[in-house]
Amino acid sequence: MAEPRNYCNWYTVYSAKTDEIIASGTADMIVQQMGYASRNSFFSAVCHAKHKKDNPRRRYIYHVEKIPREDIDEKEGAV
């Protein structure tokens, strides 16, 4: 059996106009917070934003970082 991953992607979504934080969390958390239709829709938006940096109509800035999975488990347990 495969080892579980020890890290997880943590996304922070900023407004492109105001640099205000709109949402943050794992992909599932962002989908719920922002109302995306699915995880695939969210991943598509992140990918397009990453490759089309000079788009003047961009609404969001996506920042992705890898964090230890234990940090996520602690945050979910605290809620």
N, CA, C and O atoms as a MOPAC input file, in Angstrom:
PM7 MOZYME 1SCF
protein

 N      0.83800 1    -1.18000 1     0.00000 1
 C      0.00000 1     0.00000 1     0.00000 1
 C      0.88700 1     1.25000 1     0.00000 1
 O      1.94300 1     1.27200 1     0.63300 1
 N      0.45400 1     2.26600 1    -0.70300 1
 C      1.25400 1     3.47800 1    -0.85100 1
 C      1.23400 1     4.30500 1     0.43400 1
 O      0.25000 1     4.32200 1     1.17300 1
 N      2.33300 1     4.97700 1     0.67000 1
 C      2.43300 1     5.88200 1     1.82300 1
 C      1.54300 1     7.10400 1     1.58900 1
 O      1.47800 1     7.60100 1     0.46500 1
 N      0.86300 1     7.59400 1     2.61400 1
 C      0.09300 1     8.82800 1     2.43600 1
 C      1.03300 1    10.01800 1     2.27000 1
 O      2.14000 1    10.03000 1     2.80900 1
 N      0.57600 1    11.01500 1     1.51700 1
 C      1.39900 1    12.20500 1     1.33300 1
 C      1.52200 1    12.94100 1     2.66300 1
 O      0.57300 1    13.00000 1     3.44400 1
 N      2.68300 1    13.49100 1     2.90300 1
 C      2.93400 1    14.19800 1     4.15400 1
 C      2.69200 1    15.69300 1     4.03700 1
 O      2.87000 1    16.43000 1     5.00700 1
 N      2.28900 1    16.14500 1     2.85800 1
 C      2.05000 1    17.56600 1     2.66200 1
 C      0.73400 1    17.76100 1     1.91600 1
 O      0.15000 1    16.81600 1     1.38500 1
 N      0.29300 1    18.99000 1     1.89300 1
 C     -0.97000 1    19.33100 1     1.24900 1
 C     -0.83400 1    20.73900 1     0.66700 1
 O     -0.09400 1    21.55900 1     1.21100 1
 N     -1.53300 1    21.02800 1    -0.42200 1
 C     -1.51800 1    22.38200 1    -0.97800 1
 C     -2.47100 1    23.26200 1    -0.18700 1
 O     -3.60500 1    22.87400 1     0.09200 1
 N     -2.00500 1    24.44300 1     0.16800 1
 C     -2.81600 1    25.45200 1     0.86000 1
 C     -2.94300 1    26.63400 1    -0.08500 1
 O     -1.94000 1    27.20300 1    -0.51600 1
 N     -4.16500 1    26.99700 1    -0.40200 1
 C     -4.43800 1    28.05900 1    -1.36600 1
 C     -4.89500 1    29.31900 1    -0.63000 1
 O     -5.66400 1    29.25200 1     0.32900 1
 N     -4.40900 1    30.45800 1    -1.09500 1
 C     -4.89300 1    31.74900 1    -0.63100 1
 C     -5.33100 1    32.50400 1    -1.87600 1
 O     -4.56000 1    32.64900 1    -2.82400 1
 N     -6.57300 1    32.98500 1    -1.87200 1
 C     -7.13000 1    33.68000 1    -3.02500 1
 C     -7.28100 1    35.15300 1    -2.66800 1
 O     -7.92800 1    35.50200 1    -1.68100 1
 N     -6.67400 1    36.01400 1    -3.48800 1
 C     -6.71700 1    37.45700 1    -3.28300 1
 C     -7.54100 1    38.11500 1    -4.38100 1
 O     -7.59600 1    37.61400 1    -5.50400 1
 N     -8.16800 1    39.21200 1    -4.06900 1
 C     -8.82400 1    40.03500 1    -5.07400 1
 C     -7.73500 1    40.74700 1    -5.87100 1
 O     -6.82100 1    41.32700 1    -5.28600 1
 N     -7.82300 1    40.71000 1    -7.19300 1
 C     -6.81200 1    41.35200 1    -8.02900 1
 C     -6.88400 1    42.87500 1    -7.93000 1
 O     -5.88000 1    43.55500 1    -8.14100 1
 N     -8.05600 1    43.41400 1    -7.61200 1
 C     -8.21000 1    44.87000 1    -7.52300 1
 C     -7.73000 1    45.43400 1    -6.19400 1
 O     -7.07200 1    46.47300 1    -6.16100 1
 N     -8.05400 1    44.75800 1    -5.10100 1
 C     -7.79200 1    45.32600 1    -3.77700 1
 C     -6.71000 1    44.58600 1    -2.98700 1
 O     -6.31100 1    45.05200 1    -1.92000 1
 N     -6.23400 1    43.45800 1    -3.48200 1
 C     -5.26600 1    42.60400 1    -2.76400 1
 C     -5.82200 1    42.10200 1    -1.43700 1
 O     -5.05800 1    41.72200 1    -0.55000 1
 N     -7.12200 1    42.09700 1    -1.29600 1
 C     -7.79200 1    41.59200 1    -0.09300 1
 C     -7.90900 1    40.07000 1    -0.18300 1
 O     -8.13100 1    39.52800 1    -1.26500 1
 N     -7.76000 1    39.38200 1     0.94700 1
 C     -7.91200 1    37.92900 1     0.96400 1
 C     -9.39500 1    37.59500 1     0.84000 1
 O    -10.21700 1    38.04400 1     1.63800 1
 N     -9.71800 1    36.80700 1    -0.16600 1
 C    -11.09400 1    36.38600 1    -0.41700 1
 C    -11.37200 1    35.05100 1     0.29100 1
 O    -12.41300 1    34.87800 1     0.92500 1
 N    -10.42400 1    34.11400 1     0.17100 1
 C    -10.59800 1    32.79000 1     0.76400 1
 C     -9.22700 1    32.15100 1     0.95500 1
 O     -8.25900 1    32.51300 1     0.28500 1
 N     -9.16200 1    31.19600 1     1.87800 1
 C     -7.93400 1    30.42000 1     2.04700 1
 C     -8.28700 1    29.05200 1     2.58300 1
 O     -9.26500 1    28.88400 1     3.31200 1
 N     -7.47300 1    28.07000 1     2.20700 1
 C     -7.69900 1    26.70700 1     2.66800 1
 C     -7.26300 1    25.69800 1     1.62700 1
 O     -6.57200 1    26.03300 1     0.66500 1
 N     -7.67700 1    24.45600 1     1.83100 1
 C     -7.40300 1    23.40700 1     0.85200 1
 C     -8.34700 1    23.61200 1    -0.33100 1
 O     -9.23700 1    24.46200 1    -0.28500 1
 N     -8.15100 1    22.83800 1    -1.37600 1
 C     -9.00000 1    22.96700 1    -2.56100 1
 C    -10.47200 1    22.76100 1    -2.20000 1
 O    -11.33100 1    23.50700 1    -2.67100 1
 N    -10.77000 1    21.76900 1    -1.37800 1
 C    -12.16100 1    21.52100 1    -0.98300 1
 C    -12.74700 1    22.70000 1    -0.21300 1
 O    -13.91300 1    23.05000 1    -0.39900 1
 N    -11.94300 1    23.30700 1     0.64500 1
 C    -12.41400 1    24.46800 1     1.41200 1
 C    -12.70200 1    25.65400 1     0.49600 1
 O    -13.70300 1    26.35000 1     0.66700 1
 N    -11.82200 1    25.88000 1    -0.47400 1
 C    -12.00100 1    27.00100 1    -1.40100 1
 C    -13.24500 1    26.79500 1    -2.25900 1
 O    -13.99300 1    27.74200 1    -2.50500 1
 N    -13.46600 1    25.58100 1    -2.71000 1
 C    -14.65500 1    25.28000 1    -3.52200 1
 C    -15.91000 1    25.64000 1    -2.74200 1
 O    -16.83500 1    26.22700 1    -3.30300 1
 N    -15.95800 1    25.30200 1    -1.47300 1
 C    -17.12300 1    25.62800 1    -0.64400 1
 C    -17.23100 1    27.12000 1    -0.38400 1
 O    -18.32200 1    27.68400 1    -0.46400 1
 N    -16.11000 1    27.77000 1    -0.07300 1
 C    -16.13400 1    29.19400 1     0.27100 1
 C    -16.50900 1    30.07500 1    -0.91200 1
 O    -17.21800 1    31.06800 1    -0.74900 1
 N    -16.03100 1    29.71200 1    -2.11100 1
 C    -16.22800 1    30.57900 1    -3.27000 1
 C    -17.34100 1    30.10900 1    -4.20000 1
 O    -17.69400 1    30.81600 1    -5.14400 1
 N    -17.89300 1    28.93800 1    -3.95000 1
 C    -19.02000 1    28.46200 1    -4.74100 1
 C    -18.66200 1    27.91100 1    -6.11100 1
 O    -19.48200 1    27.97100 1    -7.02800 1
 N    -17.45600 1    27.37500 1    -6.27200 1
 C    -17.10700 1    26.73100 1    -7.53700 1
 C    -17.98100 1    25.50100 1    -7.72000 1
 O    -18.42700 1    24.90000 1    -6.74300 1
 N    -18.22500 1    25.12800 1    -8.96800 1
 C    -19.07200 1    23.96900 1    -9.26600 1
 C    -18.40400 1    22.65900 1    -8.84600 1
 O    -19.08400 1    21.71700 1    -8.44000 1
 N    -17.07700 1    22.59900 1    -8.94400 1
 C    -16.35400 1    21.38300 1    -8.58200 1
 C    -14.89600 1    21.72100 1    -8.31200 1
 O    -14.45100 1    22.84500 1    -8.54500 1
 N    -14.16400 1    20.73500 1    -7.81700 1
 C    -12.72100 1    20.92200 1    -7.62000 1
 C    -12.02900 1    21.14800 1    -8.95000 1
 O    -11.08600 1    21.93400 1    -9.04100 1
 N    -12.50000 1    20.45400 1    -9.99100 1
 C    -11.88100 1    20.62100 1   -11.30600 1
 C    -12.04000 1    22.04900 1   -11.81800 1
 O    -11.13200 1    22.57700 1   -12.46000 1
 N    -13.17100 1    22.67400 1   -11.54700 1
 C    -13.37400 1    24.07200 1   -11.94300 1
 C    -12.37400 1    24.97000 1   -11.22900 1
 O    -11.80100 1    25.87800 1   -11.83200 1
 N    -12.17000 1    24.71300 1    -9.95600 1
 C    -11.20900 1    25.49600 1    -9.18400 1
 C     -9.79700 1    25.29800 1    -9.72200 1
 O     -9.07200 1    26.27200 1    -9.92700 1
 N     -9.39700 1    24.04700 1    -9.95200 1
 C     -8.06000 1    23.77000 1   -10.46100 1
 C     -7.85100 1    24.40800 1   -11.83200 1
 O     -6.75600 1    24.88000 1   -12.13600 1
 N     -8.88400 1    24.42500 1   -12.65200 1
 C     -8.80100 1    25.06700 1   -13.96300 1
 C     -8.56000 1    26.56600 1   -13.81300 1
 O     -7.74200 1    27.13800 1   -14.53300 1
 N     -9.26600 1    27.20500 1   -12.88300 1
 C     -9.09200 1    28.64000 1   -12.64900 1
 C     -7.66800 1    28.94800 1   -12.17100 1
 O     -7.06800 1    29.93400 1   -12.59900 1
 N     -7.13400 1    28.10900 1   -11.29100 1
 C     -5.77300 1    28.30200 1   -10.78600 1
 C     -4.77100 1    28.15200 1   -11.92800 1
 O     -3.84100 1    28.94900 1   -12.05100 1
 N     -4.95900 1    27.14400 1   -12.75200 1
 C     -4.04600 1    26.89100 1   -13.86700 1
 C     -4.08900 1    28.04200 1   -14.87700 1
 O     -3.04000 1    28.49500 1   -15.33500 1
 N     -5.26700 1    28.51000 1   -15.22200 1
 C     -5.37900 1    29.61400 1   -16.17000 1
 C     -4.73900 1    30.88700 1   -15.60900 1
 O     -4.05900 1    31.61100 1   -16.33700 1
 N     -4.94800 1    31.15400 1   -14.34700 1
 C     -4.35800 1    32.34700 1   -13.73800 1
 C     -2.83200 1    32.25400 1   -13.71700 1
 O     -2.13800 1    33.26100 1   -13.85700 1
 N     -2.32500 1    31.05000 1   -13.54400 1
 C     -0.88400 1    30.84300 1   -13.47700 1
 C     -0.21600 1    31.08700 1   -14.83300 1
 O      0.90100 1    31.60200 1   -14.89100 1
 N     -0.88800 1    30.72400 1   -15.91000 1
 C     -0.28500 1    30.80400 1   -17.23800 1
 C     -0.65400 1    32.06200 1   -18.01500 1
 O     -0.03400 1    32.35200 1   -19.03800 1
 N     -1.63800 1    32.80500 1   -17.55700 1
 C     -2.06100 1    34.01700 1   -18.25900 1
 C     -1.91700 1    35.21700 1   -17.33300 1
 O     -2.91500 1    35.80700 1   -16.91700 1
 N     -0.69900 1    35.57400 1   -17.01500 1
 C     -0.43700 1    36.62100 1   -16.02800 1
 C     -0.74300 1    38.03100 1   -16.53100 1
 O     -0.96600 1    38.92500 1   -15.71400 1
 N     -0.76300 1    38.26000 1   -17.83700 1
 C     -0.98200 1    39.59900 1   -18.35400 1
 C     -2.44500 1    39.86800 1   -18.71700 1
 O     -2.74100 1    40.81200 1   -19.44900 1
 N     -3.34700 1    39.04800 1   -18.21300 1
 C     -4.76500 1    39.21400 1   -18.50000 1
 C     -5.31500 1    40.41500 1   -17.71500 1
 O     -5.32100 1    40.38200 1   -16.48500 1
 N     -5.77200 1    41.46400 1   -18.39100 1
 C     -6.25800 1    42.65700 1   -17.67600 1
 C     -7.60300 1    42.43900 1   -16.96300 1
 O     -7.97500 1    43.22600 1   -16.09200 1
 N     -8.32700 1    41.38200 1   -17.32700 1
 C     -9.63000 1    41.11400 1   -16.70800 1
 C     -9.53900 1    40.12900 1   -15.54800 1
 O    -10.56100 1    39.60700 1   -15.10300 1
 N     -8.35900 1    39.87200 1   -15.06300 1
 C     -8.16700 1    38.89900 1   -13.99000 1
 C     -8.83600 1    39.38500 1   -12.70800 1
 O     -8.61600 1    40.51900 1   -12.28400 1
 N     -9.65000 1    38.53500 1   -12.09200 1
 C    -10.34900 1    38.88000 1   -10.84400 1
 C     -9.58200 1    38.47200 1    -9.60400 1
 O     -9.55300 1    39.19500 1    -8.60800 1
 N     -8.95500 1    37.29500 1    -9.67500 1
 C     -8.32700 1    36.72600 1    -8.48600 1
 C     -6.85800 1    36.42500 1    -8.72300 1
 O     -6.43100 1    36.16400 1    -9.84800 1
 N     -6.09800 1    36.46700 1    -7.64200 1
 C     -4.70500 1    36.03300 1    -7.63400 1
 C     -4.64900 1    34.82500 1    -6.70800 1
 O     -5.08600 1    34.89200 1    -5.55900 1
 N     -4.11300 1    33.72700 1    -7.21200 1
 C     -4.04800 1    32.48500 1    -6.43900 1
 C     -2.61800 1    32.25100 1    -5.98700 1
 O     -1.69700 1    32.23100 1    -6.80300 1
 N     -2.43800 1    32.07400 1    -4.69800 1
 C     -1.13200 1    31.74900 1    -4.13100 1
 C     -1.21900 1    30.33300 1    -3.57500 1
 O     -2.11100 1    30.01600 1    -2.78800 1
 N     -0.28000 1    29.48600 1    -3.99500 1
 C     -0.29100 1    28.08000 1    -3.57600 1
 C      0.99400 1    27.79300 1    -2.81600 1
 O      2.08500 1    28.15500 1    -3.25600 1
 N      0.85100 1    27.13700 1    -1.66700 1
 C      2.02400 1    26.70900 1    -0.90200 1
 C      1.78300 1    25.31200 1    -0.35600 1
 O      0.64400 1    24.91600 1    -0.11000 1
 N      2.85000 1    24.58200 1    -0.17200 1
 C      2.75400 1    23.23600 1     0.40300 1
 C      2.98700 1    23.34400 1     1.90200 1
 O      3.96400 1    23.94000 1     2.35500 1
 N      2.06900 1    22.75600 1     2.66300 1
 C      2.21500 1    22.75400 1     4.11800 1
 C      2.07300 1    21.32300 1     4.62400 1
 O      1.46400 1    20.49000 1     3.95200 1
 N      2.62400 1    21.02600 1     5.79200 1
 C      2.49100 1    19.67500 1     6.35100 1
 C      1.02100 1    19.31900 1     6.60800 1
 O      0.23900 1    20.15000 1     7.06900 1
 N      0.67200 1    18.08700 1     6.30600 1
 C     -0.70000 1    17.63100 1     6.48200 1
 C     -1.14100 1    17.72200 1     7.94300 1
 O     -2.32700 1    17.91000 1     8.21700 1
 N     -0.21200 1    17.59200 1     8.87300 1
 C     -0.55900 1    17.67900 1    10.29100 1
 C     -1.15400 1    19.04500 1    10.62200 1
 O     -2.03800 1    19.14500 1    11.47200 1
 N     -0.67500 1    20.09700 1     9.95500 1
 C     -1.21900 1    21.44500 1    10.19900 1
 C     -2.69300 1    21.52100 1     9.81200 1
 O     -3.48000 1    22.18200 1    10.49000 1
 N     -3.06500 1    20.85300 1     8.73200 1
 C     -4.46100 1    20.84000 1     8.28200 1
 C     -5.31200 1    20.07000 1     9.29100 1
 O     -6.39600 1    20.51600 1     9.66700 1
 N     -4.81700 1    18.91500 1     9.72500 1
 C     -5.56300 1    18.09000 1    10.67600 1
 C     -5.79600 1    18.83300 1    11.98500 1
 O     -6.86500 1    18.71400 1    12.58400 1
 N     -4.80900 1    19.59400 1    12.42900 1
 C     -4.96300 1    20.36300 1    13.67500 1
 C     -6.01600 1    21.46200 1    13.50200 1
 O     -6.81500 1    21.69900 1    14.40900 1
 N     -6.02200 1    22.12900 1    12.35000 1
 C     -6.98500 1    23.20800 1    12.11000 1
 C     -8.40100 1    22.66200 1    12.05000 1
 O     -9.32100 1    23.27500 1    12.59200 1
 N     -8.59200 1    21.51000 1    11.39600 1
 C     -9.92300 1    20.91800 1    11.30500 1
 C    -10.41000 1    20.43000 1    12.66800 1
 O    -11.60300 1    20.49400 1    12.96600 1
 N     -9.47800 1    19.94100 1    13.49500 1
 C     -9.85300 1    19.46700 1    14.82300 1
 C    -10.22600 1    20.59200 1    15.75100 1
 O    -10.99900 1    20.38500 1    16.68700 1
 N     -9.69700 1    21.78600 1    15.51900 1
 C     -9.95000 1    22.92100 1    16.38100 1
 C    -11.32100 1    23.55100 1    16.13000 1
 O    -11.84800 1    24.26700 1    16.98100 1
 N    -11.89300 1    23.27800 1    14.94900 1
 C    -13.16900 1    23.89000 1    14.59000 1
 C    -14.31100 1    23.21900 1    15.29300 1
 O    -15.46400 1    23.60800 1    15.10800 1

